[in-house]
Structure formats: C-alpha cells, structure tokens
C-alpha cells in the first residue's frame, strides 16, 4: 500500500516526533518514520491513529496507486537540483468542511483567477485562524475577507488585505473559513 503520511505530515508542518506524541496512545518518531517510508507495514489501525494525530481522514493517507505528477527538481537557494529519491506531487483532494473562494480581482497577495480552498471552523476553533486569511459570513448573504488579527468575547477583528484597509470588528460569527490552499495558474 502506498501512503501519503509524509506528504500530509509535512503539509501540516509537523515533525515525526509531533505526530508520534499526538498518537493515542503515543508512539515513537522512529515508528512513524518506518510507517511513512514503507519499511514497516501500515495496518488500518495505524492509519486511523496517524490520521487522528494529523487531524485528517484516514482515506487522505492512502494512495491507490503511485499516481501524481513526478517531481523533476527541487528549487532551493542554490538553484534547481534533482531529488535524491523519486517523488510525486499529489493532486489536491477536496475534504469535508471545505469551502471555496475565487479571486476575481487582485487583492493583497492574491491574483485574479486564484482559487482558495478554505477550512470551515466553528467558533471554538477560531484561535487556529489567528494571523491567517479568513472568510467570514455576514448578514444578507455577504461576507468579510481579511486577516484575522484578534478575537475576544465573541467578537473578531479583521484587517482587510488592500493597502490602507481599516480594521473590521464582527460580532458572533457562526463560523469562519481559514484559507489553507492556494491554487494558481501561471
């Protein structure tokens, strides 16, 4: 079985030790490393433990085949170099709780045509979006979009992404969606 454990772990910004400690019950970084490289067989029980530690569905950790776009080079400060081992880029897969946003005109770092995938968060998860770009529903089918800069006592503060934008304070939004992926055609 081909797994995407390493890809998902890296995308989440977690180390082997972070995942090992987040498993229930905890395990070792060495075990997680062996599971993600395939030197140890991954069981369904392990997939479920690792998926829970990474905050994803177990199905996101399994690839039915080695499909994907082969990586020709890695770009770093010294230029482009060939990867040491074969690598492939997995196509983005939508998950549950995601909403999309299409940029029609350039705003901040975003360009016209960009597609943003956003993870929908309930109020108890708003802290995970601090200093990140978010989409927040407003009355009458409108939305606010900007960087979440603060939250306290049911209110959140956003700063717009346009130059000179003013802070907006929104009271008790039922949810917000944190930008987690940018898809851009060049």
C-alpha positions as a printed Julia matrix, in Angstrom:
186×3 Matrix{Float64}:
   0.0    0.0     0.0
   1.29   3.44   -0.9
   0.71   6.08    1.77
   0.81   9.85    1.82
   1.68  10.07    5.51
   4.9   12.02    4.9
   3.23  14.43    2.45
   0.35  15.16    4.82
   2.67  15.45    7.84
   4.89  17.95    6.05
   1.89  19.9     4.74
   0.69  20.21    8.34
   4.14  21.44    9.42
   4.59  18.56   11.86
   7.74  16.6    12.69
   7.86  12.83   13.14
   8.02  13.46   16.89
   4.96  15.75   16.78
   2.92  13.01   15.12
   4.26  10.32   17.43
   3.28  12.33   20.53
  -0.16  13.18   19.08
  -0.99   9.5    18.51
  -3.25   7.82   21.04
  -1.54   6.05   22.68
   1.72   7.9    21.93
   4.42   6.11   19.95
   7.95   6.89   18.8
   9.16   9.1    15.96
  11.11   6.1    14.66
   7.9    4.08   14.31
   6.14   6.89   12.43
   9.2    7.21   10.16
   9.13   3.49    9.36
   5.41   3.58    8.64
   5.65   6.58    6.31
   8.63   5.21    4.37
   7.1    1.75    3.99
   9.8   -0.13    5.91
   7.04  -1.23    8.28
   3.62  -2.4     7.06
   0.82   0.07    7.71
  -2.31  -1.51    9.16
  -5.76   0.04    9.21
  -5.37   0.6    12.96
  -2.12   2.54   12.36
  -3.71   4.56    9.57
  -6.54   5.55   11.89
  -4.15   6.51   14.73
  -1.92   8.58   12.46
  -4.89  10.22   10.71
  -6.32  11.28   14.07
  -2.92  12.67   15.1
  -2.7   14.65   11.85
  -6.32  15.81   12.03
  -7.33  14.23    8.7
  -9.45  11.33    7.48
  -7.6    8.02    7.11
  -8.56   7.93    3.42
  -6.37  11.01    2.87
  -3.33   8.95    3.88
  -3.83   6.18    1.3
  -3.0    6.25   -2.38
  -4.47   3.52   -4.52
  -1.6    3.85   -6.95
   1.57   5.87   -7.29
  -0.24   8.41   -9.41
   0.71  12.03   -9.37
   2.97  14.43  -11.15
   6.61  13.29  -10.97
   8.93  15.82   -9.36
  11.8   16.66  -11.72
  13.64  19.09   -9.47
  13.67  20.76   -6.06
  14.13  24.53   -6.08
  16.24  25.98   -3.29
  18.71  28.78   -2.56
  21.35  27.07   -4.75
  19.01  26.64   -7.72
  17.2   23.59   -9.05
  18.52  20.13   -8.16
  17.22  16.63   -8.81
  15.53  14.95   -5.84
  17.55  12.18   -4.15
  14.61   9.77   -4.32
  11.63   9.63   -6.69
   8.87  12.0    -5.63
   5.42  12.83   -6.94
   3.04  15.68   -6.3
  -0.41  14.51   -5.27
  -3.39  16.21   -6.83
  -5.34  18.26   -4.29
  -8.39  16.43   -2.99
 -11.36  18.21   -1.51
 -12.22  17.22    2.02
 -15.28  17.61    4.16
 -15.88  21.04    5.63
 -14.09  22.92    2.86
 -15.47  25.93    1.04
 -14.0   27.65   -1.99
 -13.29  31.23   -2.9
 -12.44  32.52   -6.39
 -10.45  35.74   -6.69
 -11.89  37.94   -9.45
  -9.57  40.93   -8.97
  -6.12  41.12   -7.37
  -6.17  41.74   -3.62
  -3.1   41.64   -1.37
  -1.02  38.62   -2.34
  -3.85  37.11   -4.38
  -4.22  37.47   -8.15
  -7.28  37.35  -10.39
  -8.07  33.71  -11.15
  -6.64  32.33   -7.91
  -8.72  29.67   -6.21
  -8.63  29.49   -2.42
  -9.61  26.4    -0.5
 -10.81  27.25    2.98
 -11.32  25.05    6.04
 -14.57  25.87    7.77
 -14.16  26.44   11.54
 -16.73  26.6    14.33
 -16.31  29.39   16.94
 -14.33  27.14   19.28
 -11.73  26.68   16.5
 -11.27  30.38   15.66
  -7.95  30.53   17.54
  -6.46  28.24   14.86
  -7.02  31.02   12.31
  -5.22  33.88   14.08
  -2.91  35.75   11.69
  -4.35  33.82    8.74
  -6.64  34.94    5.92
 -10.28  34.09    6.6
 -13.72  34.32    5.04
 -16.47  35.29    7.49
 -20.24  35.26    6.76
 -22.21  38.45    7.36
 -25.96  39.13    7.25
 -27.88  39.2     3.95
 -25.58  36.77    2.14
 -22.49  38.97    2.33
 -19.01  38.04    3.52
 -15.96  39.7     5.01
 -12.49  38.6     3.9
  -9.22  39.57    5.53
  -6.53  38.66    8.04
  -7.82  37.6    11.47
  -5.84  39.76   13.9
  -7.75  39.26   17.13
 -10.71  37.73   18.93
 -12.25  38.29   22.32
 -15.66  37.77   23.93
 -17.45  36.67   20.77
 -16.01  39.43   18.59
 -13.32  39.03   15.97
 -11.13  41.67   14.37
 -10.15  41.5    10.7
  -7.85  43.73    8.73
  -8.5   43.98    5.0
  -5.8   42.98    2.55
  -5.93  46.13    0.43
  -3.43  48.91    1.12
  -4.82  51.28    3.76
  -7.66  48.93    4.74
  -9.31  49.58    8.08
 -10.0   47.08   10.8
 -13.43  45.45   10.89
 -14.99  44.13   14.09
 -17.59  41.4    13.63
 -19.75  40.09   16.46
 -20.53  36.4    17.0
 -19.99  34.94   13.52
 -21.46  31.41   13.38
 -18.36  30.15   11.51
 -15.33  31.29    9.56
 -13.23  29.61    6.9
  -9.42  29.73    7.11
  -7.51  29.72    3.81
  -5.48  26.5     3.64
  -4.62  26.12   -0.04
  -3.95  28.44   -2.96
  -4.34  27.13   -6.5
  -2.89  29.42   -9.13
  -2.43  29.07  -12.87
   0.66  30.8   -14.18
